[in-house]
Amino acid sequence: MSPRFGPNPDMILSNGSAVSGHVIGIEVKTTNEETSVRYHEYAVEAGGTTYGIRQDLSPADRVRLGMPVTLKVDGHNAVIDWKDSGTGRWKMLRKPPAAGILDDHDETHAGAMSKAQRGGRAATVTILEFQTRKVAMGLGSTLDASVRVDPAQGTPYEATIASINRVPSYAAHLPIVGARLPAWETRSLLGGEGVLIDWAAAAVAEPGIDAPPADLPTGTGFLGGGLFGGQPQTSAMSMGGNMSDGAAGADTDPDPEIPEYAKKLMRKFGVNPDTLKHD
């Protein structure tokens, strides 16, 4: 915001008093544009005060609920001073976001999560394997996941979740083989079925403070705007256990070595990474 109309965040960042704090709340919103852009608002507790701050943080794929940050404070105004962050989209909020994570979006639609919770069925998905898939006539690639779906009621089954690499940045550490994630089974008006991962609930349960983003195959990693991957995700999934049915012609990269941080997270989900089979 210009100094003519209100506080100057760049001046606060340069001259404000440094106070240590923690991110206790994240709320995801989108711009009202033809091509909407996701942005985040934060509740930061520091020195006994909770500040509501809208600000673009960088690197976005390292932002985690509960992470420590430094605030530069000037009166009632504060700017988050963290890693490579500037003051883009900065605004002080009258009401800070609630504790936890509020993200009512899927990759393209606002209100998707609340709709799934109203009309869907709770489930848990376990990531079994990843496969890369060419998109845009071979000009790009995306990452699909073979998952086991355990409904709250009913028989477990296998499915394909398309473009699982389009994960919100606050959950960038979570898409790894063996991860068990909360989800909702959904049904469209035309009768199509799908599974929507509740990334917000997953990140609240496993915030991953200081955890790096998941080591995804080359070409399907983090892009700006709060999502992984550059291609639109589809909401469809294929039933059954054969990943190749939903990813014909997919190019599969060799299985990478599982990094230690991923092994640690897998063990928290009850999976022993040392017993995983690689074809």
Secondary structure, 3 states (H helix, E strand, C coil): CCCCCCCCHHHHHHHCEEEEEEEEEEEEEECCCCCCCEEEEEEEEECCEEEEEECCCCCHHHCCCCCEEEEEEECCEEEEECCCCCCCCCEECCCCCCCEEECCECCCCECHHHHHHHHCEEEEEEEEEEEEEEECCCCEEEEEEEEEEEECCCCCEEEEECCCCCCCHHHCCCCCCCCEEEEEEEECCCCCEEEEECHHHHHHHCCCCCCCCCCCCCCCCECCCCCECCCCCCCCCCECCCHHHHCCCCCCCCCCCCCHHHHHHHHHCCCCHHHCCCC
